[in-house]
Amino acid sequence: MGIVEEKILQIGFILPLPAAAAGLYAPAIRSGNLVFTSGQLPLFEGKLVEPGGKGRVNEERKEDVVHASRVALLNALAAIKSVTGTLDSIERIVKLTLYVASEQDFSSQHIVANGASSLLHEIFGERGSHARSAVGVSGLPLDASLEIELIVQCKFPII
């Protein structure tokens, strides 16, 4: 287990096994020294931790889905590890994009995204500082409340 995974454990989380692709795509791919994840849902042991079926996110539910953003982020990190072999190769978090299944008048997607952003800062320190987009959408796969995409810069050995 690497230093980053130990940090994840110390702060009370577990890095899951990477989720299998649910279609004709890769959960993460490498291009040069960047790794891009496909959209990651807040799945834990194959089940949504905060299903959108409870209704789209609104002001009353926003704090409830902050935890879901952290679960989806850990799934994105697991997808990255499946490509890099270790999270210790991450030099910088480049960009986090979070999609929130939102009620029409909900405009606090950035508050939901703060859950994932704060976890990145807690795990990676300054390397966790990133660009971010938080977007409201009308629906997501499996009726999830949110979906996360992550781009990271990694160091790879010269071959």
Backbone torsions as a table, in degrees:
resi	resn	phi	psi	omega
1	MET	NA	134.8	-178.1
2	GLY	-84.2	176.7	-178.1
3	ILE	-62.5	-43.2	-178.1
4	VAL	-65.9	-41.9	178.4
5	GLU	-65.2	-36.3	175.9
6	GLU	-63.0	-39.8	178.0
7	LYS	-62.8	-42.2	178.5
8	ILE	-59.4	-43.0	177.4
9	LEU	-64.7	-42.1	-178.7
10	GLN	-60.5	-33.5	-178.6
11	ILE	-91.4	5.8	169.9
12	GLY	99.6	16.3	179.3
13	PHE	-120.7	165.5	177.3
14	ILE	-125.7	132.9	174.7
15	LEU	-75.6	119.8	-178.2
16	PRO	-77.0	170.7	168.9
17	LEU	-69.9	149.1	180.0
18	PRO	-64.7	140.0	178.7
19	ALA	-72.6	143.1	175.4
20	ALA	-71.6	146.9	177.2
21	ALA	-63.3	139.7	179.8
22	ALA	-96.6	12.5	-179.0
23	GLY	-165.5	-158.1	-177.0
24	LEU	-91.1	68.3	179.3
25	TYR	-154.8	166.3	175.4
26	ALA	-100.0	140.7	177.6
27	PRO	-61.0	-29.6	176.5
28	ALA	-156.4	148.4	175.1
29	ILE	-136.7	154.5	177.7
30	ARG	-104.0	137.0	171.9
31	SER	-135.6	106.7	-174.0
32	GLY	64.2	-127.2	179.2
33	ASN	-100.4	15.1	176.9
34	LEU	-107.7	145.4	172.2
35	VAL	-121.7	129.4	-179.4
36	PHE	-111.8	131.8	174.3
37	THR	-96.4	151.6	165.4
38	SER	-73.7	170.6	178.3
39	GLY	-59.7	132.4	-179.4
40	GLN	-115.5	130.2	-179.4
41	LEU	-93.2	163.6	176.4
42	PRO	-79.6	66.7	179.1
43	LEU	-97.0	134.9	173.0
44	PHE	-131.0	120.9	-176.4
45	GLU	52.3	41.6	174.7
46	GLY	80.8	1.9	-178.7
47	LYS	-123.5	144.3	176.4
48	LEU	-66.3	131.6	178.9
49	VAL	-79.1	-23.5	179.7
50	GLU	-143.5	80.0	-175.5
51	PRO	-66.2	140.7	177.2
52	GLY	-65.6	-18.1	-179.4
53	GLY	-57.3	-16.9	175.7
54	LYS	-74.9	1.4	-175.4
55	GLY	110.3	151.3	179.1
56	ARG	-61.7	160.0	-177.2
57	VAL	-68.4	135.4	176.4
58	ASN	-136.7	-176.3	-177.7
59	GLU	-56.3	-38.2	-178.1
60	GLU	-70.1	-28.0	-175.4
61	ARG	-99.7	-7.0	-170.6
62	LYS	-59.2	-40.4	-179.5
63	GLU	-68.2	-31.1	178.8
64	ASP	-64.8	-33.5	-176.6
65	VAL	-90.1	-3.4	174.2
66	VAL	-59.9	-42.8	177.1
67	HIS	-61.2	-40.3	178.6
68	ALA	-60.4	-35.0	178.4
69	SER	-65.1	-33.9	178.2
70	ARG	-71.1	-39.3	177.8
71	VAL	-63.2	-45.6	178.7
72	ALA	-63.0	-38.0	177.6
73	LEU	-62.3	-44.4	178.3
74	LEU	-61.8	-35.9	175.5
75	ASN	-65.2	-37.6	176.7
76	ALA	-65.2	-41.2	177.9
77	LEU	-64.7	-37.3	177.0
78	ALA	-64.0	-39.3	177.5
79	ALA	-64.4	-39.5	178.1
80	ILE	-64.4	-44.0	178.9
81	LYS	-60.3	-32.4	179.7
82	SER	-65.4	-21.6	178.9
83	VAL	-95.2	-39.8	-173.7
84	THR	-92.2	-22.2	-176.1
85	GLY	88.2	-24.6	179.1
86	THR	-156.9	144.2	175.6
87	LEU	-77.4	-12.8	177.9
88	ASP	-67.2	-14.8	178.7
89	SER	-78.9	-9.9	-178.8
90	ILE	-72.5	119.2	177.0
91	GLU	-89.8	-32.3	-176.6
92	ARG	-161.3	142.2	168.6
93	ILE	-84.5	123.0	-175.4
94	VAL	-92.2	-52.9	-174.9
95	LYS	-150.3	137.8	173.6
96	LEU	-117.5	128.0	173.6
97	THR	-120.0	128.8	-178.9
98	LEU	-125.4	127.6	176.4
99	TYR	-106.9	130.7	-178.9
100	VAL	-118.8	124.8	173.9
101	ALA	-69.3	105.0	-166.2
102	SER	-116.6	145.9	167.3
103	GLU	-63.0	156.2	-174.7
104	GLN	-56.9	-37.5	-176.2
105	ASP	-96.6	8.0	180.0
106	PHE	-81.7	126.8	-179.1
107	SER	-132.9	25.5	-179.8
108	SER	-111.2	35.7	178.1
109	GLN	-58.1	-32.4	179.9
110	HIS	-63.2	-30.4	177.7
111	ILE	-68.9	-41.5	176.6
112	VAL	-62.1	-43.6	-179.2
113	ALA	-64.6	-26.6	178.9
114	ASN	-59.2	-28.0	177.6
115	GLY	-61.3	-48.4	179.1
116	ALA	-69.6	-42.8	-178.9
117	SER	-61.8	-43.1	-179.2
118	SER	-66.0	-34.9	177.6
119	LEU	-67.3	-39.3	176.5
120	LEU	-60.7	-43.2	178.2
121	HIS	-65.2	-38.8	179.7
122	GLU	-66.2	-39.1	-178.6
123	ILE	-76.6	-46.8	-169.6
124	PHE	-106.3	-4.2	-177.4
125	GLY	61.8	-137.2	-179.2
126	GLU	-59.3	-32.1	178.6
127	ARG	-65.5	-16.5	179.9
128	GLY	-85.5	-6.4	177.1
129	SER	-66.6	133.5	-170.4
130	HIS	-150.7	161.7	167.8
131	ALA	-78.7	156.1	-175.2
132	ARG	-152.6	147.0	168.8
133	SER	-128.4	139.7	175.6
134	ALA	-128.5	114.9	-168.7
135	VAL	-122.2	133.7	174.1
136	GLY	-87.3	134.2	179.4
137	VAL	-132.3	163.7	-177.4
138	SER	-83.3	-20.5	179.6
139	GLY	-169.1	159.1	-178.9
140	LEU	-138.1	163.0	179.0
141	PRO	-55.0	144.8	179.4
142	LEU	59.7	16.6	-177.4
143	ASP	61.9	34.2	179.2
144	ALA	-70.2	154.0	178.0
145	SER	-77.5	-26.1	-179.0
146	LEU	-157.4	166.6	177.6
147	GLU	-146.7	140.9	-177.4
148	ILE	-122.3	141.0	168.7
149	GLU	-121.3	144.4	-177.2
150	LEU	-134.7	139.8	172.1
151	ILE	-122.0	127.8	178.8
152	VAL	-128.7	152.5	174.3
153	GLN	-101.6	130.6	-177.1
154	CYS	-124.0	159.3	170.1
155	LYS	-101.3	132.9	179.5
156	PHE	-124.9	145.7	177.4
157	PRO	-65.4	144.0	176.9
158	ILE	-75.6	126.7	-177.8
159	ILE	-107.7	NA	NA
